[in-house]
Amino acid sequence: MFIYLVYTTLTIIAVFIDQFFFKHYANMRQILILIGTIFLEPILYHPINTLSYLKGYTQFLFRRRQKWGAMPRKGFEISS
């Protein structure tokens, strides 16, 4: 929980510093959406990212090859 609070605090400070100096966001609604995303990112995005990382790492360790299948080139058709 401590890490989560440190992460959110530092990110919110960075957003406010960025807004103070560069004014990237047009209105307060955009800033509030960004702050909401700050709180949801560690809960929603990071577990998916970690699972994908672990899946790829185990496939690498056990030398499982990905099979993409044949992907022949089609080129561009020139229409007259």
C-alpha positions in Angstrom: 0.0 0.0 0.0 2.9 2.3 0.7 4.3 1.9 -2.8 0.9 2.6 -4.3 0.6 5.9 -2.3 4.1 6.9 -3.3 3.4 6.2 -6.9 0.1 8.1 -7.0 1.5 11.1 -5.0 4.6 11.5 -7.3 2.5 11.1 -10.4 -0.1 13.7 -9.3 2.7 16.1 -8.4 4.2 15.5 -11.9 0.9 16.2 -13.5 0.4 19.5 -11.6 4.0 20.6 -12.3 3.5 19.8 -16.0 0.2 21.8 -16.0 1.7 24.7 -14.2 4.7 25.1 -16.5 3.4 23.9 -19.9 -0.4 24.0 -19.8 -0.9 20.8 -21.9 -4.5 20.2 -20.7 -7.2 22.5 -22.0 -9.6 22.3 -19.0 -10.0 20.8 -15.5 -12.0 17.8 -16.9 -9.0 16.5 -18.7 -6.9 16.8 -15.6 -9.5 15.0 -13.5 -9.6 12.1 -16.1 -5.9 11.9 -16.0 -5.9 11.7 -12.2 -8.5 9.0 -12.3 -6.3 7.1 -14.7 -3.4 7.5 -12.2 -5.4 5.6 -9.6 -6.7 2.9 -11.9 -3.4 2.2 -13.8 -1.7 0.0 -11.1 -4.9 -2.0 -10.5 -5.9 -2.6 -14.2 -2.9 -2.2 -16.5 0.1 -3.5 -14.5 -1.3 -7.0 -13.7 -2.0 -7.6 -17.4 1.4 -6.3 -18.3 3.0 -8.5 -15.7 1.2 -11.6 -16.9 2.2 -11.0 -20.5 5.8 -10.5 -19.4 5.8 -13.7 -17.4 4.2 -15.7 -20.3 6.8 -14.4 -22.7 9.6 -15.1 -20.3 8.5 -18.7 -19.7 8.1 -19.3 -23.4 11.7 -18.0 -23.9 13.1 -20.2 -21.1 11.4 -23.4 -22.4 12.3 -22.5 -26.0 8.7 -22.5 -27.2 8.5 -20.8 -30.6 5.6 -18.6 -31.6 3.8 -19.7 -34.7 2.5 -16.8 -36.7 1.7 -18.8 -39.8 2.3 -17.8 -43.4 1.9 -14.2 -44.2 2.5 -13.7 -47.9 3.0 -10.3 -49.3 0.2 -8.9 -51.4 1.7 -5.7 -52.6 -0.2 -2.6 -53.7 -2.7 -2.6 -56.5 -2.5 0.3 -58.8 -5.9 1.5 -59.9 -6.2 3.4 -63.2 
